[in-house]
Amino acid sequence: MTWNEREPQARSGSPPLTPPNKEGIRSCVRRWLRLSLFATSIAIVSILAAGGWWVSSLGSAPLGEGLAFSALVVDRDGKLLRPYATPEGRWRLPATRENVDPRFLELLLAYEDKRFSAHHGVDLLALGRAWAQLITHGRIVSGGSTITMQVARLLEPRGARSFKAKLRQMVRAIEIERALSKDEILALYLSLAPYGGNLEGVRAASLAYFGKEPRRLTLGEAAMLVGLPQSPEQRRPDRSTAAARNARDRVLDRVAAAGIVPLDEIERAKREPVPDGRKPMPILAPHAADAAVAAAPHQRVHRLTIDAALQRNLEELARERARALGPDMSVAILAVDHATGEVLARVASPAYFDARRAGQVDMTSAVRSPGSTLKPFIYGLGFEDGFIHPDTLIEDRPVRFGSYAPENFNLNFQGTVTVRRALQLSLNVPAVAVLDKVGASRFAARLEQAGGSFVLPAGEVPGLAIGLGGVGVTLNNLVALYAGLARLGTTVPLMERAVRGEEAPTARRLLDPVAAWYVGSILLGAPPPENAAGGRIAFKTGTSYGYRDAWAVGFDGKRTIGVWVGRPDGAPVPGLVGRVAAAPILFDAFARTGKLPAPLPAVPKGALVAAEGAEPQLRIMFPPNNARLELANDGSGKPDPIALKVTGGTGPLTVLVNGQPLPAAAGRRTLFFEPEGPGFVRLTVIDGRGATDSVVVRLQ
């Protein structure tokens, strides 16, 4: 049936009715929408003008001045070490345009407020469009809130949605635009947008859901962070991955329709997995962070001298070694730049939340017995006084100092040795003999003058036992003193808080430069731990009485690192020895700095260095390094002795088998040692001038 057939016939002489023109209908609708938009805009302006008077009676708009943000502890380069929740328990990390991925900002503005840079708080076009869509569709299709209006709502939260609340937001948005720049408004949104639970702001959300700062996000991650704040509790991925995925895909579809992102990238982004839980907030250098916040509780950002990458590496090292040592053992590592005294890494325990290891106790500040780690300073004062030199001969024989009769760790004596060798082997009797001449009280006073702090039992004065660990010190103290050796005799206080404009600390005298250099050159030749290269760092180990503490402290030309191993409760650990437990961690710590050891300072003026002459280099000729030797026996089950042939060097020679010295064999170049059985053995030879050579062989 045609149009004319469906309709009654026109009166005679009247033209027939024509069918409606579709383009004409569209034109009428567009004209109606424009008129509606114009009328809506006029209405909005009128409402705003009237509402402005009402809102002005409520006082000026809040601009976020009183907001409580999370305290942040950052490293020397501004990288986040540890955030702290606000007093209300919220993670609210301040953020700016510079803190986030540019693509996230592009998606955010395209999805939420495409005319953000142009409007003055209220987007009349967006409001008119939303109103028209509400009329034509009978439901809300798109919102008309700008980012500034959302900021106004976040600064003045209201429980129920109403026309009155929306009017208040619009007027407040205009006030905010007059008071703040666009970047400041955007920063408030980036810091306050809700992301579910106690997460506020894009930084907190990115750390909790992706485990990283929002500076570099994938397209899918950026889209999810844009889509969550509209309904944060319903869309948070730790409660509903499906809702979070739908929110993300809705953002991706919108930007795809706008032609902002190519379709192939959109499809790849939709295939990205959605997190199904929250990750823990960063907690690097927790003890140092706690101390910084406690010292300035009202400060928002605390900058430390710590290097986040090195801190992370050394924390992982401490965890690895603590796990291998046992469930009750703790490890502490302190690394400093000895030129400035700046702390580069502080690992105060291997696991902050491990109660069995007393993880929240700062073992870098705990007072413990230092074992033999103070011996280098005894010899340093002897060098400074001029009564010994590294090549001076000294006796290692049983002797009494009044009622005090020191013994060596292995209960053996080496006879006549050089001072160099006595320090490298950590012999006790020679060290006590030098301390007796220096004076125990003078020795303690000099180290305290240089910044060391000793703890003695109440009423006691320093005695000779101080040289073998009869005093209390901290890892902080030891590292500062060893850094003084690396600085050729001056110390500076360790500094952990980076304060701009602060004057360089005044250096304090430890030793004269020549004496400090002698000590460093001797420690550079100390036998390295098993499977480590010698001659690269100057170091000393120590073991406290009763096997309670194992120490290793060393330095190169740039850094000083100290290691402590033991039980936080002070209980003895049978077999806990500095050379075996702490020294390997020290060498690994230097390796994990990611840099080659820097050379020690050049020979200072006035140092007496023995001429090398034509003496051949010290070498172990047999067995060769990495050799495999078959064990033989005479039928008794006990392996036969193995020959060790040495050439070059200056006598007398000292041979170490897995760090333990063999009995002295004056004048002989072929020595024998008795292996304990199959396995790897490290053989080290030290000559009279401190030169060393080492090999590792496998016995089978």
C-alpha positions as CSV (number, residue, x, y, z in Angstrom):
1,M,0.0,0.0,0.0
2,T,1.4,3.4,-0.9
3,W,1.5,6.5,1.2
4,N,-1.5,8.0,-0.5
5,E,-3.5,4.8,-0.1
6,R,-2.7,4.7,3.6
7,E,-3.9,8.3,4.2
8,P,-7.4,9.7,3.4
9,Q,-7.6,11.4,0.1
10,A,-7.1,15.1,0.0
11,R,-10.0,17.3,-0.9
12,S,-10.7,17.7,-4.5
13,G,-8.3,20.2,-5.9
14,S,-5.8,19.9,-3.1
15,P,-2.3,18.6,-3.8
16,P,-1.7,15.1,-2.5
17,L,0.3,14.6,0.7
18,T,4.0,13.8,0.2
19,P,6.0,11.3,2.2
20,P,8.2,12.7,5.1
21,N,11.8,13.6,4.1
22,K,14.4,11.7,6.3
23,E,17.0,14.4,5.9
24,G,14.5,17.0,6.9
25,I,13.7,15.0,10.0
26,R,17.4,14.8,10.9
27,S,17.7,18.5,10.3
28,C,14.8,19.2,12.6
29,V,16.3,17.0,15.3
30,R,19.6,18.7,15.1
31,R,18.0,22.1,15.2
32,W,16.0,21.0,18.3
33,L,19.2,19.6,20.0
34,R,21.0,22.9,19.3
35,L,18.2,24.8,20.8
36,S,18.1,22.4,23.7
37,L,21.8,22.8,24.2
38,F,21.6,26.5,24.0
39,A,18.7,26.6,26.4
40,T,20.5,24.1,28.7
41,S,23.6,26.3,28.6
42,I,21.6,29.4,29.4
43,A,20.0,27.5,32.3
44,I,23.3,26.2,33.6
45,V,24.8,29.7,33.5
46,S,21.8,31.0,35.3
47,I,21.9,28.3,37.9
48,L,25.6,28.8,38.4
49,A,25.1,32.5,38.8
50,A,22.4,31.9,41.4
51,G,24.3,28.9,43.0
52,G,27.5,31.0,43.2
53,W,25.8,33.3,45.8
54,W,24.7,30.2,47.8
55,V,28.1,28.4,47.7
56,S,30.0,31.7,48.5
57,S,28.1,31.7,51.8
58,L,29.9,28.4,52.6
59,G,33.4,29.9,52.5
60,S,36.3,29.7,50.0
61,A,36.9,26.5,48.1
62,P,39.3,24.0,49.7
63,L,42.5,23.6,47.7
64,G,44.1,20.6,49.5
65,E,46.3,22.5,51.8
66,G,45.3,20.5,54.9
67,L,45.4,17.0,53.2
68,A,47.5,14.4,54.9
69,F,49.7,12.6,52.3
70,S,51.8,9.5,52.8
71,A,55.2,10.3,54.1
72,L,57.7,9.2,51.5
73,V,61.3,8.1,52.0
74,V,63.3,8.3,48.7
75,D,66.9,7.5,47.7
76,R,69.7,9.9,46.6
77,D,68.1,10.1,43.1
78,G,64.5,10.5,44.3
79,K,63.5,6.8,43.8
80,L,60.9,5.6,46.2
81,L,62.4,3.4,49.1
82,R,59.4,3.3,51.4
83,P,56.0,5.0,51.7
84,Y,54.0,5.2,54.9
85,A,50.2,5.1,55.2
86,T,48.5,8.3,56.5
87,P,47.3,8.4,60.1
88,E,43.9,7.3,58.7
89,G,45.5,4.2,57.2
90,R,45.3,5.4,53.6
91,W,47.9,5.1,50.9
92,R,47.9,8.6,49.4
93,L,51.1,9.3,47.5
94,P,51.5,12.8,46.0
95,A,51.7,12.7,42.2
96,T,52.3,15.2,39.4
97,R,52.4,15.2,35.6
98,E,56.1,14.2,35.8
99,N,55.4,11.1,37.9
100,V,53.2,9.4,35.3
101,D,53.4,7.9,31.9
102,P,52.4,10.4,29.2
103,R,50.2,7.8,27.5
104,F,48.2,7.5,30.8
105,L,47.6,11.3,30.7
106,E,46.5,11.1,27.0
107,L,44.0,8.3,27.8
108,L,42.8,10.1,30.9
109,L,42.0,13.4,29.2
110,A,40.5,11.7,26.2
111,Y,38.2,9.6,28.4
112,E,37.4,12.0,31.2
113,D,37.8,15.6,30.0
114,K,38.9,16.2,26.5
115,R,38.6,20.0,26.8
116,F,40.4,20.2,30.2
117,S,43.0,22.7,28.9
118,A,40.3,25.0,27.5
119,H,37.4,25.2,30.0
120,H,37.3,27.1,33.2
121,G,36.1,24.3,35.5
122,V,32.8,23.5,33.9
123,D,32.4,22.2,30.3
124,L,29.1,23.6,29.1
125,L,29.3,21.5,25.9
126,A,29.8,18.3,27.9
127,L,26.9,19.1,30.3
128,G,24.6,20.0,27.4
129,R,25.5,16.8,25.6
130,A,24.9,14.8,28.7
131,W,21.5,16.5,29.2
132,A,20.4,15.9,25.6
133,Q,21.5,12.2,25.8
134,L,19.5,11.8,29.0
135,I,16.4,13.2,27.2
136,T,16.7,11.2,24.0
137,H,17.8,7.9,25.6
138,G,15.9,8.1,28.8
139,R,19.1,7.2,30.8
140,I,22.5,8.7,31.5
141,V,24.8,7.9,28.6
142,S,27.8,10.1,29.5
143,G,28.6,12.3,32.4
144,G,29.4,16.0,32.2
145,S,31.8,16.2,35.1
146,T,35.2,17.7,34.4
147,I,38.4,16.7,36.1
148,T,38.2,20.0,38.1
149,M,34.7,19.1,39.2
150,Q,35.9,15.7,40.3
151,V,38.7,17.3,42.2
152,A,36.1,19.6,43.9
153,R,34.1,16.4,44.9
154,L,37.3,14.7,46.2
155,L,38.2,17.8,48.3
156,E,34.6,18.1,49.6
157,P,33.1,14.6,49.6
158,R,29.3,14.4,49.8
159,G,27.5,11.2,50.7
160,A,24.5,11.3,48.3
161,R,24.3,12.5,44.7
162,S,21.9,15.3,44.2
163,F,21.4,18.4,42.1
164,K,22.5,20.5,45.0
165,A,25.8,18.5,45.3
166,K,26.4,18.8,41.6
167,L,25.8,22.5,41.7
168,R,28.2,22.9,44.5
169,Q,30.9,21.0,42.5
170,M,30.4,23.2,39.5
171,V,30.8,26.4,41.5
172,R,33.7,25.0,43.5
173,A,35.4,23.9,40.2
174,I,35.2,27.5,38.9
175,E,36.7,28.7,42.2
176,I,39.5,26.1,42.0
177,E,40.3,27.1,38.4
178,R,40.8,30.7,39.5
179,A,43.1,29.7,42.3
180,L,45.2,26.9,40.8
181,S,47.0,26.2,37.5
182,K,45.9,23.4,35.3
183,D,49.0,21.3,36.4
184,E,48.2,21.9,40.0
185,I,44.6,20.7,39.5
186,L,45.8,17.7,37.5
187,A,48.2,16.9,40.4
188,L,45.3,16.9,42.9
189,Y,43.4,14.5,40.7
190,L,46.4,12.2,40.2
191,S,46.9,12.2,44.0
192,L,43.3,11.8,45.2
193,A,41.4,9.7,42.7
194,P,39.9,6.7,44.4
195,Y,41.1,3.2,43.4
196,G,39.4,0.9,45.9
197,G,40.0,0.2,49.5
198,N,42.6,2.5,51.1
199,L,44.3,3.3,47.8
200,E,44.1,6.9,46.6
201,G,46.0,8.4,43.6
202,V,47.5,6.8,40.6
203,R,50.9,6.1,42.3
204,A,49.4,4.1,45.1
205,A,47.2,2.2,42.6
206,S,50.1,1.4,40.3
207,L,52.3,0.2,43.1
208,A,49.5,-1.9,44.6
209,Y,48.2,-3.5,41.4
210,F,51.3,-3.6,39.2
211,G,54.2,-3.4,41.7
212,K,55.8,-0.4,40.0
213,E,55.7,3.4,39.7
214,P,53.3,4.7,37.0
215,R,56.1,6.3,35.0
216,R,56.2,3.5,32.4
217,L,52.9,1.7,31.9
218,T,51.7,-0.6,29.2
219,L,48.6,0.5,27.3
220,G,46.4,-2.0,29.1
221,E,47.7,-0.9,32.5
222,A,47.2,2.8,31.7
223,A,43.6,2.1,30.5
224,M,42.8,0.2,33.7
225,L,44.1,3.0,35.9
226,V,41.9,5.4,33.9
227,G,38.8,3.3,34.2
228,L,38.8,2.3,37.9
229,P,38.0,5.6,39.7
230,Q,34.5,5.9,38.2
231,S,33.4,2.9,40.4
232,P,36.4,2.0,42.4
233,E,34.9,-0.5,44.8
234,Q,33.0,-2.4,42.1
235,R,35.9,-2.4,39.7
236,R,38.9,-3.0,41.9
237,P,40.8,-6.0,40.5
238,D,41.5,-7.6,43.8
239,R,37.8,-8.2,44.1
240,S,36.7,-8.7,40.5
241,T,39.1,-9.1,37.7
242,A,36.1,-9.3,35.3
243,A,34.8,-5.8,36.4
244,A,38.4,-4.4,36.1
245,R,38.8,-5.9,32.7
246,N,35.5,-4.5,31.5
247,A,36.4,-1.0,32.8
248,R,39.8,-1.2,31.0
249,D,38.2,-2.4,27.7
250,R,35.6,0.4,27.9
251,V,38.4,2.9,28.0
252,L,40.2,1.2,25.2
253,D,37.1,1.1,23.0
254,R,36.5,4.9,23.6
255,V,40.1,5.8,22.6
256,A,40.0,3.5,19.6
257,A,36.8,5.2,18.4
258,A,38.5,8.5,18.8
259,G,41.4,7.3,16.6
260,I,43.9,8.0,19.4
261,V,45.5,4.5,19.4
262,P,45.9,2.1,16.5
263,L,43.5,-0.9,16.5
264,D,46.3,-3.5,16.6
265,E,47.6,-1.9,19.8
266,I,44.1,-1.9,21.3
267,E,43.8,-5.6,20.6
268,R,47.1,-6.4,22.2
269,A,46.2,-4.3,25.3
270,K,42.9,-6.2,25.7
271,R,45.0,-9.5,25.8
272,E,47.1,-8.2,28.7
273,P,46.4,-10.0,32.0
274,V,44.5,-8.2,34.8
275,P,46.0,-8.4,38.3
276,D,43.9,-10.5,40.7
277,G,45.4,-9.1,44.0
278,R,47.4,-6.3,45.6
279,K,51.2,-6.3,45.9
280,P,52.9,-5.1,49.0
281,M,54.1,-1.5,49.0
282,P,57.9,-1.0,48.6
283,I,60.0,-1.4,51.7
284,L,63.6,-0.9,50.9
285,A,66.0,0.2,53.7
286,P,63.2,-0.1,56.3
287,H,65.3,0.7,59.3
288,A,66.9,3.7,57.7
289,A,63.4,4.9,56.6
290,D,62.0,4.4,60.1
291,A,64.9,6.5,61.6
292,A,64.4,9.3,59.1
293,V,60.6,9.5,59.7
294,A,61.1,9.4,63.5
295,A,63.6,12.3,63.3
296,A,61.2,14.5,61.3
297,P,57.7,13.2,61.7
298,H,56.0,16.2,60.1
299,Q,58.1,16.2,57.0
300,R,56.4,14.9,53.9
301,V,59.4,13.7,51.8
302,H,62.6,12.3,53.4
303,R,65.6,12.0,51.0
304,L,68.4,9.7,52.0
305,T,71.9,9.2,50.6
306,I,71.1,5.5,50.0
307,D,71.4,4.1,46.4
308,A,68.2,2.1,45.8
309,A,69.7,-0.3,43.3
310,L,72.6,-1.2,45.6
311,Q,70.3,-1.4,48.6
312,R,68.1,-3.9,46.8
313,N,71.1,-6.0,45.7
314,L,72.6,-6.2,49.2
315,E,69.2,-6.9,50.9
316,E,68.9,-9.9,48.5
317,L,72.4,-11.0,49.4
318,A,71.6,-10.8,53.1
319,R,68.4,-12.9,52.6
320,E,70.3,-15.5,50.6
321,R,73.1,-15.9,53.2
322,A,70.8,-15.8,56.2
323,R,68.6,-18.6,54.8
324,A,71.8,-20.7,54.2
325,L,73.1,-20.0,57.8
326,G,69.9,-21.0,59.6
327,P,66.5,-19.7,60.8
328,D,67.9,-17.9,63.9
329,M,70.8,-16.1,62.1
330,S,71.0,-12.5,61.1
331,V,73.2,-10.6,58.6
332,A,73.9,-6.9,58.6
333,I,75.7,-5.0,55.8
334,L,76.7,-1.3,55.7
335,A,78.2,0.3,52.6
336,V,79.5,3.9,52.5
337,D,81.3,6.3,50.2
338,H,84.3,7.0,52.3
339,A,85.2,10.2,50.6
340,T,82.0,11.9,51.9
341,G,80.8,9.5,54.6
342,E,77.5,9.0,52.7
343,V,75.7,5.8,53.5
344,L,75.0,4.0,50.2
345,A,73.2,0.9,51.6
346,R,72.2,-0.1,55.1
347,V,70.9,-3.7,55.5
348,A,70.1,-3.8,59.2
349,S,68.6,-7.3,59.1
350,P,67.8,-9.9,56.4
351,A,64.1,-9.8,56.9
352,Y,62.3,-6.9,58.5
353,F,59.1,-8.8,59.4
354,D,60.9,-12.0,60.5
355,A,60.3,-12.1,64.3
356,R,62.5,-15.2,64.8
357,R,65.5,-13.3,63.4
358,A,64.5,-10.1,65.3
359,G,64.1,-8.5,61.9
360,Q,63.1,-5.1,63.2
361,V,66.2,-4.7,65.4
362,D,68.9,-2.6,63.6
363,M,72.0,-4.8,63.8
364,T,74.2,-2.0,62.3
365,S,73.7,-0.1,65.5
366,A,73.8,-3.1,67.9
367,V,76.8,-3.1,70.3
368,R,78.8,-6.3,69.8
369,S,82.3,-7.6,70.4
370,P,84.5,-6.8,67.4
371,G,86.9,-9.8,67.7
372,S,90.1,-9.0,65.8
373,T,88.8,-6.1,63.7
374,L,90.6,-3.5,65.8
375,K,94.1,-4.9,65.2
376,P,94.8,-2.8,62.1
377,F,94.5,0.4,64.2
378,I,96.9,-1.0,66.8
379,Y,99.5,-1.5,64.1
380,G,98.6,1.9,62.6
381,L,99.6,3.6,65.9
382,G,102.7,1.6,66.1
383,F,103.6,2.7,62.5
384,E,102.8,6.3,63.5
385,D,105.0,6.1,66.6
386,G,107.9,4.7,64.5
387,F,108.8,1.7,66.5
388,I,107.6,-0.8,63.8
389,H,107.4,-1.0,60.0
390,P,105.5,-3.5,57.9
391,D,108.8,-5.4,57.4
392,T,109.8,-5.3,61.1
393,L,110.3,-8.8,62.6
394,I,108.2,-9.5,65.6
395,E,107.8,-12.6,67.8
396,D,104.7,-14.8,67.9
397,R,105.6,-16.9,70.9
398,P,103.9,-17.7,74.3
399,V,104.2,-14.6,76.5
400,R,102.4,-13.1,79.6
401,F,101.5,-9.5,80.1
402,G,101.0,-9.6,83.9
403,S,98.1,-12.0,84.4
404,Y,97.1,-11.8,80.7
405,A,98.4,-14.6,78.4
406,P,96.9,-14.2,74.9
407,E,96.8,-17.2,72.5
408,N,96.2,-17.4,68.8
409,F,92.9,-18.5,67.4
410,N,94.2,-22.0,66.4
411,L,96.4,-22.3,69.5
412,N,99.6,-22.4,67.4
413,F,102.5,-20.0,67.3
414,Q,104.4,-18.9,64.2
415,G,107.7,-17.9,65.7
416,T,109.5,-14.9,64.2
417,V,107.3,-13.1,61.6
418,T,107.1,-9.7,59.9
419,V,104.5,-7.3,61.1
420,R,102.9,-7.5,57.7
421,R,102.5,-11.2,58.1
422,A,101.3,-11.0,61.7
423,L,98.4,-8.7,60.7
424,Q,97.5,-10.7,57.6
425,L,97.4,-13.9,59.7
426,S,95.6,-12.0,62.5
427,L,98.1,-13.3,65.1
428,N,97.1,-12.3,68.6
429,V,100.4,-12.2,70.5
430,P,102.1,-9.7,68.2
431,A,99.1,-7.4,68.2
432,V,98.9,-7.4,72.0
433,A,102.7,-6.7,72.2
434,V,102.3,-3.7,70.0
435,L,99.2,-2.5,71.9
436,D,101.3,-2.8,75.1
437,K,103.8,-0.3,73.7
438,V,101.1,2.0,72.3
439,G,99.1,1.9,75.5
440,A,95.5,0.6,75.7
441,S,94.1,3.9,77.1
442,R,95.8,6.0,74.4
443,F,94.6,3.6,71.7
444,A,91.0,3.8,72.9
445,A,91.2,7.6,73.2
446,R,92.6,7.9,69.7
447,L,89.8,5.9,68.1
448,E,87.1,7.7,70.1
449,Q,88.7,11.0,69.0
450,A,88.3,9.8,65.4
451,G,84.6,9.0,65.9
452,G,84.7,5.5,67.3
453,S,82.5,4.8,70.3
454,F,83.4,2.0,72.7
455,V,81.3,0.4,75.4
456,L,83.1,-1.1,78.4
457,P,81.6,-2.8,81.5
458,A,80.7,-0.3,84.2
459,G,83.8,0.8,86.1
460,E,86.4,-0.7,83.8
461,V,89.1,1.1,82.0
462,P,90.6,0.0,78.6
463,G,93.0,-2.9,79.0
464,L,95.1,-5.1,76.6
465,A,92.0,-7.3,75.9
466,I,90.5,-4.4,74.0
467,G,92.7,-5.4,71.0
468,L,91.2,-8.9,70.8
469,G,87.5,-7.9,71.2
470,G,87.2,-7.1,74.9
471,V,85.0,-4.0,74.2
472,G,81.6,-3.3,72.6
473,V,81.4,-1.6,69.2
474,T,78.8,-1.2,66.4
475,L,79.1,-2.0,62.7
476,N,78.5,1.8,62.1
477,N,81.6,2.5,64.2
478,L,83.8,-0.1,62.5
479,V,82.9,1.0,59.0
480,A,83.5,4.7,59.8
481,L,87.0,3.8,61.2
482,Y,87.9,1.6,58.3
483,A,86.8,4.4,55.9
484,G,89.3,6.5,57.7
485,L,92.1,4.1,56.7
486,A,90.9,4.4,53.1
487,R,91.0,8.2,53.4
488,L,94.7,8.0,54.5
489,G,94.0,8.7,58.1
490,T,91.0,11.0,58.5
491,T,87.4,10.1,59.3
492,V,84.1,11.8,58.7
493,P,80.8,11.1,60.4
494,L,78.5,8.7,58.5
495,M,75.7,10.6,56.8
496,E,72.4,9.1,55.8
497,R,70.0,12.0,55.4
498,A,70.6,14.1,52.3
499,V,70.3,17.7,53.3
500,R,70.9,20.3,50.6
501,G,73.1,23.2,51.4
502,E,74.6,21.4,54.5
503,E,78.3,22.1,54.9
504,A,80.7,19.2,54.5
505,P,81.5,17.6,57.9
506,T,84.9,18.4,59.5
507,A,87.4,15.6,59.1
508,R,88.9,14.1,62.3
509,R,92.3,12.6,62.7
510,L,92.7,8.9,63.0
511,L,96.3,8.2,61.9
512,D,99.0,10.0,59.9
513,P,98.8,9.3,56.1
514,V,101.9,7.0,56.0
515,A,100.7,4.8,58.8
516,A,97.2,4.5,57.3
517,W,98.7,3.6,53.9
518,Y,100.9,0.9,55.5
519,V,97.8,-0.7,57.1
520,G,95.9,-0.5,53.8
521,S,98.7,-2.1,51.8
522,I,99.0,-4.9,54.3
523,L,95.2,-5.6,54.3
524,L,95.2,-5.6,50.5
525,G,97.5,-8.7,50.6
526,A,95.3,-10.6,53.2
527,P,94.5,-14.1,52.0
528,P,91.0,-13.9,50.4
529,P,88.2,-16.3,51.3
530,E,87.6,-19.4,49.2
531,N,86.8,-18.9,45.6
532,A,87.5,-15.1,45.8
533,A,90.2,-13.1,44.0
534,G,92.9,-11.6,46.2
535,G,94.6,-8.3,46.0
536,R,91.5,-6.3,45.0
537,I,90.1,-5.0,48.3
538,A,91.8,-4.4,51.7
539,F,90.0,-6.2,54.4
540,K,90.1,-7.7,57.9
541,T,87.9,-10.3,59.5
542,G,87.1,-10.9,63.2
543,T,85.5,-13.5,65.4
544,S,84.2,-12.7,68.9
545,Y,84.8,-14.8,72.0
546,G,82.4,-17.8,72.1
547,Y,81.6,-17.6,68.4
548,R,78.9,-15.0,68.9
549,D,79.9,-12.6,66.1
550,A,81.6,-12.9,62.7
551,W,82.9,-9.7,61.1
552,A,84.5,-8.7,57.8
553,V,85.2,-5.0,56.9
554,G,87.0,-3.9,53.7
555,F,87.6,-1.1,51.4
556,D,88.7,-0.2,47.9
557,G,89.5,3.3,46.6
558,K,85.9,4.3,46.6
559,R,83.7,2.4,49.0
560,T,84.0,0.8,52.5
561,I,81.7,-2.1,53.3
562,G,81.2,-3.9,56.6
563,V,79.5,-7.2,57.3
564,W,78.3,-8.7,60.6
565,V,76.9,-12.2,61.0
566,G,75.4,-13.7,64.2
567,R,72.4,-14.2,66.3
568,P,70.6,-11.0,67.5
569,D,70.1,-12.5,70.9
570,G,73.9,-12.9,71.4
571,A,73.7,-16.7,71.7
572,P,76.9,-18.6,70.6
573,V,77.0,-20.3,67.2
574,P,79.5,-23.1,67.1
575,G,81.9,-22.8,64.2
576,L,80.9,-19.1,63.4
577,V,84.1,-17.6,62.1
578,G,84.6,-14.3,60.4
579,R,86.7,-15.7,57.6
580,V,84.2,-18.4,56.7
581,A,80.9,-16.7,57.5
582,A,81.4,-13.0,56.9
583,A,84.3,-12.6,54.4
584,P,82.5,-14.3,51.5
585,I,79.5,-12.0,52.0
586,L,81.9,-9.0,52.0
587,F,83.5,-10.0,48.7
588,D,80.1,-10.8,47.2
589,A,78.8,-7.3,48.4
590,F,81.6,-5.6,46.5
591,A,80.8,-7.7,43.4
592,R,77.1,-6.7,43.7
593,T,78.0,-3.0,43.5
594,G,78.3,-3.6,39.8
595,K,81.6,-1.8,39.6
596,L,85.2,-2.9,39.5
597,P,87.2,-2.3,42.7
598,A,88.8,1.2,42.6
599,P,92.5,1.3,43.3
600,L,93.7,2.4,46.7
601,P,95.5,5.8,47.1
602,A,99.1,6.2,45.8
603,V,102.1,5.9,48.1
604,P,102.1,9.0,50.3
605,K,105.3,11.1,50.7
606,G,107.5,9.7,53.5
607,A,106.5,6.0,53.1
608,L,109.4,3.5,53.2
609,V,108.8,0.8,50.6
610,A,111.3,-2.0,50.3
611,A,112.9,-2.3,46.9
612,E,111.6,-5.3,44.9
613,G,115.1,-6.2,43.5
614,A,115.4,-9.2,41.3
615,E,113.4,-11.5,43.6
616,P,111.2,-13.9,41.5
617,Q,107.5,-13.7,41.9
618,L,106.0,-16.0,44.5
619,R,104.3,-18.9,42.7
620,I,102.7,-22.2,43.6
621,M,104.2,-24.6,41.0
622,F,102.4,-27.7,42.2
623,P,99.5,-28.4,42.3
624,P,98.4,-26.1,39.5
625,N,95.2,-24.1,39.9
626,N,91.9,-26.1,39.2
627,A,93.9,-29.4,39.2
628,R,92.2,-32.7,40.1
629,L,94.3,-34.9,42.3
630,E,93.6,-38.6,43.1
631,L,93.9,-39.3,46.8
632,A,96.1,-42.3,47.7
633,N,96.4,-44.2,51.0
634,D,98.4,-46.9,52.5
635,G,95.4,-49.1,53.3
636,S,94.6,-47.5,56.6
637,G,91.9,-45.3,55.1
638,K,93.8,-42.1,55.8
639,P,94.8,-40.2,52.7
640,D,98.6,-39.8,52.1
641,P,100.1,-36.3,52.4
642,I,100.1,-34.2,49.3
643,A,103.2,-32.2,48.1
644,L,103.0,-28.4,47.7
645,K,105.9,-26.9,45.7
646,V,106.6,-23.2,45.9
647,T,109.0,-20.9,43.9
648,G,110.0,-17.3,44.3
649,G,109.1,-14.8,47.0
650,T,111.0,-14.0,50.2
651,G,111.1,-16.2,53.2
652,P,109.8,-17.2,55.6
653,L,106.8,-18.7,54.0
654,T,103.4,-19.3,55.5
655,V,101.0,-21.9,54.0
656,L,97.2,-21.8,54.6
657,V,95.0,-24.8,53.8
658,N,91.4,-23.6,53.7
659,G,92.5,-20.6,55.7
660,Q,94.3,-22.6,58.5
661,P,98.1,-22.2,58.7
662,L,100.4,-25.2,58.4
663,P,103.2,-25.5,61.0
664,A,106.2,-23.4,60.0
665,A,108.8,-25.1,57.7
666,A,111.8,-22.8,57.6
667,G,113.7,-22.7,54.4
668,R,111.8,-25.5,52.6
669,R,110.2,-25.0,49.2
670,T,108.4,-28.3,49.1
671,L,105.9,-28.7,51.8
672,F,103.3,-31.4,52.6
673,F,99.8,-31.2,53.9
674,E,97.4,-33.9,55.0
675,P,94.0,-33.7,53.3
676,E,90.9,-34.4,55.3
677,G,89.3,-36.3,52.4
678,P,87.6,-35.7,49.0
679,G,86.5,-32.2,48.1
680,F,87.8,-28.8,47.1
681,V,90.8,-27.3,48.9
682,R,92.2,-23.8,48.7
683,L,96.0,-23.5,49.2
684,T,97.5,-20.1,49.9
685,V,101.2,-19.1,50.3
686,I,102.3,-15.8,51.9
687,D,106.0,-14.8,51.8
688,G,107.9,-12.6,54.3
689,R,106.9,-9.4,52.4
690,G,103.2,-10.2,52.3
691,A,103.0,-11.4,48.7
692,T,100.5,-14.1,48.1
693,D,99.5,-16.8,45.7
694,S,96.5,-19.2,45.8
695,V,95.2,-22.2,44.0
696,V,92.1,-24.3,44.3
697,V,92.3,-28.0,43.7
698,R,89.8,-30.9,43.7
699,L,90.7,-34.0,45.7
700,Q,88.9,-37.2,44.6
